[in-house]
Amino acid sequence: MFDEVPGREVLIGAGHALLSLDADGVAHVHMNRPEASNGLNVELLNALQNVLMQVHGDDRVRAVLLSGEGKHFCAGGDVHTFLSKGEALPGYIRQATALLENVVSLLMRMNPPVVTAVQGFAAGGGGMGLVCSSDFVVAASSASFLGGATRVGMVPDAGVSVTLTQLVGLRKAMEIALLNPTISATQALQLGLVTFVVPDDKLNDEAWAVARKLAAGAPAAIAATKRLLWSGIGRSVDAAMPEENRLQGVLSGMADAREGLAAVIEKRTASFRGQ
């Protein structure tokens, strides 16, 4: 939840992505499309990119807390918006994936460490992509995780083809990406997909506590350590994301993608024809 509390400066208080800064130097970045389960469309991605750029340029920030309003952290790409584009979907997907690429790069490369708080679902290239590119992930005990790209006839994006494999290993990454199991918070912790699992009613407090602990550390040393740990993976992500984005553009122009999106919305099994 995005709270206006004493000692916390609200920098962006309206729109699809909100931003505040507290006295400890924790910037709170909050996705604000609860009516769409924070599904990523171009408008939300633009807002998120702009907020993260503001954080990136603010020397007062010593840690970042990323969260989402409502029942779900992020349900992935906005399937309703995608399906509504019809045959114009490939162009829209190219725009959305380019913005998502920028968001992921900012999370991995900004100096302050990023703590992500997950409630409900973290799904698709949006939810899983943000989780996989965060430095710490605090999950509510009832949270769930889902790859979901191939079930709508698309591929993982947001660098997930690299980051997920690094986090959970090749075999598990194949299972998550191709079979699309729903992963519980406990399973996610065992796999190394999240850092901590906490009771649902403690998620906000525990995520803030981790962020404040990081903010109290030596900022230059923390930034340098973060950069060292991400350096090898980050180069691989940079190489992978353009190919992910190219394939999304190709696949989203196929009938299978429109069928997959419709099946998700209609809660039925998709019938793919390879067309």
N, C-alpha and C positions, 0 to 999 in steps of 0.2 A: 504494500500500500504506500502511496505517495503522501507523506504527512507534512503539513506545515506546522513545525514546532519551534519553540523559542531557541534561538541560537543557530537555526538553520536558514540560510539565505536561499530563497526561491529565485533561481535565475531564469527558468522557463516554466511558467505555471499553467500553460494551456497548450493544447495541440496533441498530436499523436505520440510525441516523445517529450517527457518532462525532465527538468534538471534542477537539483538543489545542491548546496554546499554547506556542510556543517562546520562547526568550530574546530573539529579535529582534522579537517582537510579531506573528509570523505565526500566525494561527489556521488549523488544518487541519480542514476540514469534510469528512467522508468517508462517502459512502453505503455501506451494508453489507448488501446483499441479493445477494451474488454468485450464489446458486443460481437467482435469477430475473433475472440480468443487470442488477441494480439497476432492474428495472421498477417504475414508480411505482404503488403502491397507496395507499389511505388511510393505512395504518399508517406507511409510509415517508415520505409527505408530511407527516404530523403530526410525525414525528420530525425531519425536515429543517427544518420551520418552527420548531420549538422550539429547535433548535440555532442557527439563524440569528438568532432573537430574542435568545438568550444572547450571541452574538457582537456583535449590534447594541448591546447594553447594556454591553459590556465596554470601558472606555476604554483598556485595555492593548493592544487589537488595532489594528495599523497596516496589516495586509494580510491577505487571506483566500486560502487555497488550497482549491479544491473538487475532489474526486476521487471515484472509485468503485472499490470492491473487485472483484477478479476480472478476467475476460477482457474485459468490456465496461464502458465508462463508464456508460451508461444506455440501455437498449433501448426507452425510451419508456414509455407506459402498460402496465400488466401485463395483457396480452391474456387470459391464462388466468383471472385474477380477473374481468375484465370479462365474458367469455363465461359464466362460472359464475353470474352474477347473473340471466341470463335476462331476463324482462320487468321485473325490478326494476332493470335497468341504468341507466335515466335518473336515478333518485334517487342512485345511487352515483356516477355521472359528475358530477352537480351538486356533490356533496360534494368529490370529488377535484379538480375544476377550480377550485373556490373556494380550496382549500388551495394548489394550484399557483399561482394568481394571487397569493396572499400571498408565496409563496417568491420568485417572479420580482420582485415589487415590492421585497422586502428586498434582493435582490442588486443591483438598480439604484440603490436609495436609501440603503443603508448608507454611512457615511463611508469605511471602508477599501476600497481597490480589490480586486476579486475576480479571481483567476487560476484558470482551470479547466484541468485536465489531462485529456486525452481519449485513452483507449486503446480498441481494438476499435470498437464501434458507438456513435454518438450518434444516436439515432433518435426520431422521433415528437415530440409536444408536450413530452415529458419531456426527452429527450436534446437535441433541437434547441432547445427552449425555454431550457434552462439554458445552452447554448452562446451563444445569441443575446442573453441578458441578462447575460452576463459582461463584464468590462472587458478582460480578456486571455484568449486561448485558446491553450494549448500542446498540439499534437496529435502523437502518435506517428506515425511515417511510414506505419505500416500501418493507421491509424485510418480509419474510414469514417463518412459522414454520410448520413442519409435522412430525408425529410419523413415520409411514410408515413401521414398521417391519412386522405387520401381513399381509400387502398386498403382501409381498413376501414370505409368509409362514413361518415367523420366529417370534421371540419374542423380546421385547425391551431388550437392554443390556446397558452397561456402567452405571449400577446402576439406570437407569431411572425408573425401576419398583418401586423404593423407592423415589428418588428425585422428580420425576414429581408429585407423589401423595402428597408429602409434600408441594410442591409449589402451586398446583392448587386445591387440594382436590380429594377425591376418585372418585366422580361422573364425574368430568371433565377429570380426568386421564383415566377413562374407555372410555370416548368418544374419547379422543385423540388417545389412544392406539388401540382401536378396530374399530372405524369408520374412522380413518385417515383423519380428516378434515384438510384443509389448513387454518392455523391460521394467520391472518394479524398481523402486528406489534401493531396496536391499540388494538386488541383483546388480544394479548400476554401481553400487559401492564395491561389491566383490569384483566386478570387472575392471574397476579403475576409471569408470566414466565420471564419477562424482567424488568429491573429497570428503564430505560429511553428510550424514543423514540425521535429521532431528525431528522431534514431534511437530506435527502440523502447526500447533499453536505457538511454537517457539521459533518458527522459521525466520520471521522478521528480526527478532532480537538476536538470534544466533548469527545471522548473516551480517548484521551491523557490527556485532562483536568481532567477527573475523576481520571485517574491513577496518575497524578502528585499531585493532592490534597491528595490522599491516601499516596503517597510517602513522603509528607511533614509532615505527622502525626507522633505520637510516635510509632516507629516500634515494640517495645516489647508489648505495650498495644494493638496495632492493631492485632498482631499475636496471643496474648492470647485471645482476644475477638473472633477472627475468629475461633480459636480452640474450644472455648466454644460453639459457635453457631452451629458448624458442628458436635460436639462430639456425640450427640445422633443419628443424621441422619447418620453420618459416620459409626457407628457400624452396623446400619441396612444395609447400602450399602455393607459393607464388607461381611455380611451374605448373601445378595441377589446375589451378582455378580457371585460367583461360580455356583449357581443354574441357573442363566441366561445363563452362558457360557455352562453349561452341556446341557441345552435345545437347545441352538443354534447348538451345535454339532449334536444332535439327529435330529432336524428338517431340518438342511441343507442337511442331507442325504436322505431326502424324495423327491419324484418326484414333490410334490407341491412346494417346494422351488425353484427348477429349473424352473418350470412353472411360478412362481411369478416373478422371476428375468427376464425371457424372456419377460413377459408381460410388465414390466416396461420399458425395453429397446425398445420394439416394440410399446409402447404407445397404448396398448389394454387392455381389461378387462381379468383378469386371469380366468382360468377354473380349480378350485381346486377339487380334487377327494379324499382327505384324505389318500393319499398314499405316 
